[in-house]
Each structure stands twice: as C-alpha cells, then as structure tokens.
Amino acid sequence: MKRYLFFADFLGTRERYKDIQRVKRVRALLETTVELYFLQYLEKYDLYVYIVSDSLFVTCPKVEHLLLPIAKLFRHFFNLEQASPTKPLQLLMLRGAIGYGEEATTSVLKNSTRIITIPMLDASLPRVTALEPIRPGSRVFLDGRLPRALTSKHDACLLHWKMITGRGDPIPNVQEFLWPCLAYQHQELLVTTEWIRNQWLMLLRAKEWNDKEYRQGLMIQLDETLKLFIRSIARSGAKVEASNYLSSILPQTSNEVANIEFEWGLWFQVLMALSETSTNIDSHFRDGLVVVKKILLNNDYWNLFTTELEKVDYAVFKEAITAFL
C-alpha cells in the first residue's frame, strides 16, 4: 500500500544543541504540538506519527489530510518565540518534505524498557530526507513525482517549480507547499509577513554582511522564509489589500535601501507577487518597477534582475512586465 510520508525537523539544530535545556524544551514542545494538531486525526485519517530526536515523521494515505495540520504545526512554532528588547531573536523554524511511496514496516524486536524500535521503513524515506534541505527557509517541498491527480485540487497552495531557483543545486520538477496560505487568515498573513520583514531588515542594518556569513546562519533562513510569505500573499483572496501591502514594502527612494546585495532578490519576488494580484498590471506595479529599476541601474544590479527573469519558472512574470522594461 502506498502512503504519503511527511518529514520535518528544526532549522539551526547545531546551535540549539549547545544548550541542552533548550533542546529538551523544544522536544517537549514538539510532542505537545503534535498532540494538538495530529493526534485527533490518527484513526479518522489513518495517520501514523513517529518522533525521533527533534524530527517528525507522519504517514497518511491522502495528502489533503496532511496539509492543514502541517500548516498549523509550522505556524505554531514560527509564532512561538519572538524577539523582545531584552531577548535575541530565537525563532523555532521547521522545514519539511512530503513524499509518496510503498509503506513498509518491520518489528522483529519487541519494544521494552531498554529497547525502542521505530517500525517505519517507507520507500519514500530516502527521497524526503534528501528533498527537505534543498533550499533554506521554513519551507515544505513535495516530490515532483507525486501523482498529479492527487495534488491538482490543491493548486492554490502549491507552487510547481520546473527548476527551483535560489542558492543550491538546480533541481527539476519540485512542488512547494505554501503553508502560510492555509495557516493564516489574510490580515494575519500580512501582519506576520511584516513582522518577519522588520526582523530581517533590523538584522540587515545592524552590521555589514558578507555573502558567506549571510548564507550560513539565521539571515538566509529569514530571507527565504520572507520570500515564501510574499509568494503566499499573492495566492490570497483579498487582492486589493495584498496589492496595497506589497507596493508599500517596495523602496520609494534610494535612501530606503539597507543593503542592495541582499534586498534586490526580495524586490524581485514582491514585484512578481504584485503582477499576480490582478489580471491587469496596475499603477502599484508600474510605479514600484520604475523605482526599483532606477535603483538597480544606479548600483549595477539591473543585470542580475533581468538574468533572474530569464529562468523558466518566471516566464509568466517576464511576459507580464516585458512592456515596462
């Protein structure tokens, strides 16, 4: 019998394990949260749940029965620890993957006081553990080889990458679950996105970042998570509010730029989201593009923008804005 397998673990495990008390607290929180969002569906949806260290595995025969609990799980941890004037930012961000394969279990050894075995040997296990870390951020990837008929009804919250962009090896045919689409009501989504953006900007302005340092720690995780939320806003139903918010976070002048090396990629995603919030390119988009283009040209970054635009997954975006370039 084939089943879906969801795998997730926390970002920043190496740093967190330097504080064993925090490790224990996070594990207890994981168990409590799984109980809150998954245990009610164990028999109803035929779920099986396994927790190993701070990693979670859930199997289920239907993907639609996984998506909402996953979204709630990711939201729960993301909103759990926020910065205060006296406490550094210590987000608990999950990253995960969903695969589909033949179910397999074994139980030669019997559990006892000193022996605890995990019987899951699902065929999709190697795939999800390889798929989960392909890109930074609090994201959930689905194996692109999943049967299309099983995922087509969820297109509103699934992004189909022909060749996923971003830092990392090029990987074709990947689907991404835009979990904020299910986790938040529209206004909550905007508020949370703005909170992430402010945290990211605060850290970006706090020091001079080199590329290597930026790509190895919290910054790249916040960067890619923020872009995930931006893409999710474009899928929300309230198009006018989405357009107003997206246009408000684009620079109005060059004086608003904190670090163009790391900001231009966000502007790219915001402009693409703006182009998706209406069937017609509105003044918000046109005005935003004019300012962004001027800033990028003045700082020799426009070529990076247009090069990114040539990637296969941005073909619709390119067609929509070609007249304004």
C-alpha positions as CSV (number, residue, x, y, z in Angstrom):
1,M,0.0,0.0,0.0
2,K,1.3,3.4,-0.9
3,R,1.2,6.3,1.5
4,Y,2.3,9.9,1.9
5,L,5.3,10.5,4.2
6,F,5.8,13.9,5.8
7,F,9.2,14.6,7.4
8,A,10.2,17.7,9.3
9,D,12.9,18.9,11.6
10,F,14.1,22.2,13.0
11,L,16.4,24.6,11.4
12,G,19.5,25.5,13.4
13,T,19.9,22.2,15.2
14,R,23.7,22.5,15.6
15,E,23.4,25.8,17.5
16,R,20.4,24.7,19.6
17,Y,22.2,21.6,20.8
18,K,24.8,23.7,22.5
19,D,22.1,24.4,25.1
20,I,20.7,21.0,26.2
21,Q,18.0,22.6,28.3
22,R,16.6,24.3,25.3
23,V,16.9,21.0,23.4
24,K,14.7,19.3,26.0
25,R,12.2,22.2,26.0
26,V,11.9,22.1,22.2
27,R,11.4,18.4,22.2
28,A,8.6,18.7,24.8
29,L,7.1,21.5,22.7
30,L,7.2,19.3,19.6
31,E,5.4,16.4,21.4
32,T,2.8,18.8,22.8
33,T,2.2,20.4,19.4
34,V,2.0,17.1,17.6
35,E,-0.6,16.0,20.1
36,L,-2.5,19.2,19.5
37,Y,-2.6,19.1,15.7
38,F,-2.2,15.4,14.6
39,L,-3.4,13.1,17.3
40,Q,-7.1,13.9,16.8
41,Y,-6.8,12.6,13.2
42,L,-4.9,9.3,14.0
43,E,-7.8,7.0,13.4
44,K,-10.0,9.3,11.3
45,Y,-7.4,9.8,8.6
46,D,-5.3,6.7,9.3
47,L,-2.2,8.6,10.4
48,Y,0.9,7.2,12.0
49,V,3.2,9.5,13.9
50,Y,6.9,8.9,14.8
51,I,9.2,11.4,16.6
52,V,13.0,10.8,16.6
53,S,15.1,13.3,18.5
54,D,13.6,16.6,17.2
55,S,12.5,15.1,13.9
56,L,8.9,14.3,13.0
57,F,7.6,11.7,10.6
58,V,3.9,11.3,9.7
59,T,2.4,8.8,7.2
60,C,-1.1,9.1,5.7
61,P,-2.9,7.7,2.7
62,K,-4.2,11.1,1.4
63,V,-2.1,14.3,1.1
64,E,-5.1,16.6,1.8
65,H,-5.3,15.2,5.3
66,L,-1.7,16.3,5.9
67,L,-1.6,19.8,4.6
68,L,-3.7,21.7,7.2
69,P,-2.1,20.0,10.3
70,I,1.3,20.7,8.7
71,A,0.4,24.4,8.2
72,K,-0.8,24.7,11.8
73,L,2.3,23.0,13.1
74,F,4.7,25.3,11.2
75,R,2.7,28.4,12.2
76,H,2.7,27.3,15.9
77,F,6.4,27.1,16.1
78,F,7.1,30.1,13.9
79,N,5.0,32.4,16.2
80,L,6.2,30.8,19.4
81,E,9.4,32.7,20.1
82,Q,9.7,36.3,19.0
83,A,12.3,38.9,19.9
84,S,11.9,41.5,22.6
85,P,14.1,44.4,23.6
86,T,15.9,42.2,26.1
87,K,15.9,38.9,24.2
88,P,17.5,38.0,20.9
89,L,15.5,36.6,18.0
90,Q,15.2,32.8,18.6
91,L,12.7,31.6,16.1
92,L,11.8,27.9,16.1
93,M,11.5,27.3,12.3
94,L,10.6,23.9,10.8
95,R,11.5,22.7,7.3
96,G,9.9,19.7,5.8
97,A,9.2,17.5,2.8
98,I,6.4,15.2,1.6
99,G,7.0,12.0,-0.4
100,Y,4.9,9.1,-1.7
101,G,5.9,5.5,-1.7
102,E,5.3,2.0,-0.7
103,E,4.6,1.6,3.0
104,A,6.9,-0.8,4.8
105,T,7.3,-1.7,8.4
106,T,9.1,-4.3,10.4
107,S,9.1,-5.3,14.1
108,V,11.4,-8.3,14.8
109,L,12.5,-6.8,18.1
110,K,9.8,-6.0,20.6
111,N,9.7,-2.7,22.5
112,S,10.7,-3.0,26.1
113,T,12.1,-0.8,28.9
114,R,15.5,-0.7,27.2
115,I,14.6,-1.3,23.5
116,I,12.5,1.1,21.5
117,T,12.2,0.4,17.8
118,I,10.6,2.5,15.1
119,P,9.0,0.2,12.5
120,M,8.7,2.7,9.7
121,L,10.7,1.8,6.6
122,D,8.7,3.6,3.9
123,A,10.1,3.6,0.4
124,S,9.9,7.4,0.2
125,L,12.1,7.9,3.3
126,P,15.4,8.5,1.3
127,R,13.6,10.9,-1.0
128,V,12.0,13.1,1.7
129,T,15.2,13.3,3.7
130,A,17.1,14.4,0.6
131,L,14.4,16.8,-0.5
132,E,13.9,18.6,2.8
133,P,17.2,20.5,2.9
134,I,17.4,21.6,-0.8
135,R,16.7,25.2,0.0
136,P,16.9,27.4,3.1
137,G,13.8,28.8,4.9
138,S,10.8,27.4,6.8
139,R,9.5,25.6,3.7
140,V,7.8,22.3,2.7
141,F,8.7,20.6,-0.5
142,L,6.8,17.8,-2.2
143,D,8.3,15.2,-4.5
144,G,7.6,16.4,-8.1
145,R,7.0,12.7,-9.0
146,L,3.8,12.6,-6.9
147,P,0.7,11.6,-8.9
148,R,-0.6,14.8,-10.4
149,A,-4.2,13.8,-9.9
150,L,-3.6,13.6,-6.1
151,T,-2.3,17.2,-5.9
152,S,-4.1,19.1,-8.6
153,K,-7.1,20.1,-6.3
154,H,-4.6,21.9,-4.0
155,D,-3.1,24.2,-6.7
156,A,-4.0,27.3,-4.7
157,C,-1.4,26.5,-2.1
158,L,1.1,24.5,-4.2
159,L,3.8,26.1,-6.2
160,H,5.1,23.9,-9.1
161,W,8.8,24.6,-9.8
162,K,10.1,23.4,-13.1
163,M,13.6,24.1,-12.0
164,I,13.7,25.5,-8.5
165,T,15.6,28.8,-8.1
166,G,17.8,30.1,-5.3
167,R,21.1,29.0,-3.8
168,G,21.8,25.3,-4.2
169,D,22.0,22.7,-6.9
170,P,19.4,23.0,-9.7
171,I,16.6,20.5,-9.1
172,P,13.8,19.9,-11.6
173,N,10.2,19.2,-11.0
174,V,9.7,20.2,-7.4
175,Q,6.5,21.2,-5.8
176,E,6.4,23.6,-2.8
177,F,3.6,23.7,-0.2
178,L,2.9,27.4,0.5
179,W,1.9,26.6,4.1
180,P,1.1,30.2,5.1
181,C,-1.8,30.1,2.7
182,L,-3.6,27.6,5.0
183,A,-2.1,28.7,8.3
184,Y,-3.2,32.4,8.3
185,Q,-6.3,34.4,7.6
186,H,-5.4,37.2,5.1
187,Q,-4.9,40.0,7.6
188,E,-2.9,37.7,9.9
189,L,-0.7,36.8,6.9
190,L,0.1,40.4,6.2
191,V,0.9,41.2,9.8
192,T,3.1,38.2,10.2
193,T,4.9,39.0,6.9
194,E,5.6,42.5,8.1
195,W,6.9,41.2,11.4
196,I,9.4,38.9,9.5
197,R,10.4,41.7,7.2
198,N,11.1,44.1,10.1
199,Q,13.2,41.5,11.9
200,W,15.1,40.8,8.7
201,L,15.7,44.5,8.0
202,M,16.7,45.2,11.6
203,L,19.4,42.5,11.4
204,L,20.4,43.5,7.9
205,R,21.1,47.1,9.0
206,A,22.8,46.0,12.2
207,K,26.2,45.3,10.5
208,E,28.0,44.8,7.2
209,W,27.2,41.4,5.9
210,N,29.4,39.5,3.5
211,D,27.9,36.8,1.3
212,K,29.4,33.8,3.1
213,E,28.3,34.9,6.5
214,Y,24.8,35.8,5.2
215,R,24.3,32.4,3.6
216,Q,25.3,30.3,6.6
217,G,23.0,31.4,9.5
218,L,19.7,33.0,10.5
219,M,19.8,35.6,7.8
220,I,19.3,33.3,4.9
221,Q,16.6,31.4,6.8
222,L,14.7,34.6,7.4
223,D,15.4,35.8,3.8
224,E,13.9,32.7,2.2
225,T,11.0,32.4,4.7
226,L,10.1,36.0,4.0
227,K,10.0,35.3,0.2
228,L,7.8,32.3,1.0
229,F,5.3,34.6,2.8
230,I,5.4,37.1,-0.1
231,R,4.6,34.3,-2.6
232,S,1.8,33.2,-0.3
233,I,0.3,36.7,-0.2
234,A,-0.1,36.6,-4.0
235,R,-2.3,33.5,-3.6
236,S,-4.6,35.1,-1.0
237,G,-8.1,36.0,-1.9
238,A,-8.0,39.7,-0.9
239,K,-6.3,41.1,-3.9
240,V,-6.7,44.8,-3.2
241,E,-5.3,44.5,0.3
242,A,-2.5,42.3,-1.0
243,S,-1.5,44.8,-3.7
244,N,-1.6,47.7,-1.3
245,Y,0.7,45.9,1.2
246,L,3.1,44.6,-1.4
247,S,3.5,48.0,-3.0
248,S,4.1,49.6,0.4
249,I,7.2,47.4,1.1
250,L,9.0,48.3,-2.2
251,P,11.5,51.2,-1.9
252,Q,10.2,54.6,-2.7
253,T,13.7,56.2,-3.0
254,S,17.3,55.0,-3.0
255,N,17.6,56.3,0.6
256,E,15.5,53.4,1.9
257,V,17.9,50.8,0.7
258,A,19.7,48.9,3.6
259,N,21.9,46.5,1.6
260,I,21.1,46.2,-2.1
261,E,23.1,43.0,-2.5
262,F,20.5,41.1,-0.4
263,E,17.4,43.2,-1.0
264,W,17.1,43.1,-4.7
265,G,16.0,39.4,-4.6
266,L,13.2,40.3,-2.3
267,W,12.1,43.2,-4.5
268,F,12.0,40.7,-7.4
269,Q,9.6,38.4,-5.5
270,V,7.5,41.4,-4.4
271,L,7.1,42.6,-8.0
272,M,6.2,39.1,-9.2
273,A,3.6,38.8,-6.4
274,L,2.2,42.2,-7.4
275,S,1.9,41.1,-11.0
276,E,-0.2,38.1,-9.8
277,T,-2.6,40.1,-7.6
278,S,-4.6,41.4,-10.6
279,T,-5.3,40.4,-14.2
280,N,-4.1,43.8,-15.2
281,I,-0.8,45.4,-14.3
282,D,-1.8,48.3,-12.0
283,S,-0.2,51.5,-11.0
284,H,1.2,50.0,-7.9
285,F,3.3,47.6,-10.0
286,R,4.3,50.2,-12.6
287,D,5.4,52.7,-10.0
288,G,7.3,50.1,-8.0
289,L,9.1,48.8,-11.0
290,V,10.2,52.3,-12.1
291,V,11.8,53.0,-8.7
292,V,13.4,49.5,-8.4
293,K,14.8,49.6,-11.9
294,K,16.4,53.1,-11.3
295,I,18.0,51.9,-8.0
296,L,19.3,48.7,-9.6
297,L,20.7,50.5,-12.6
298,N,22.4,53.1,-10.5
299,N,24.1,50.3,-8.4
300,D,24.9,47.9,-11.3
301,Y,22.4,45.3,-10.2
302,W,19.8,45.5,-13.0
303,N,21.6,42.8,-15.0
304,L,21.1,40.4,-12.1
305,F,17.4,41.2,-12.1
306,T,17.0,40.6,-15.8
307,T,19.1,37.4,-15.7
308,E,16.8,36.1,-12.9
309,L,13.9,36.9,-15.1
310,E,15.1,34.5,-17.8
311,K,14.7,31.5,-15.6
312,V,12.0,29.1,-16.7
313,D,9.7,29.5,-13.7
314,Y,9.5,33.2,-14.2
315,A,8.3,33.1,-17.8
316,V,4.8,34.3,-16.9
317,F,6.2,37.1,-14.9
318,K,8.5,38.1,-17.7
319,E,5.7,38.2,-20.2
320,A,3.6,40.3,-17.8
321,I,6.3,43.0,-17.4
322,T,8.2,43.0,-20.7
323,A,6.3,46.1,-21.9
324,F,7.6,48.0,-18.9
325,L,11.2,47.1,-19.1
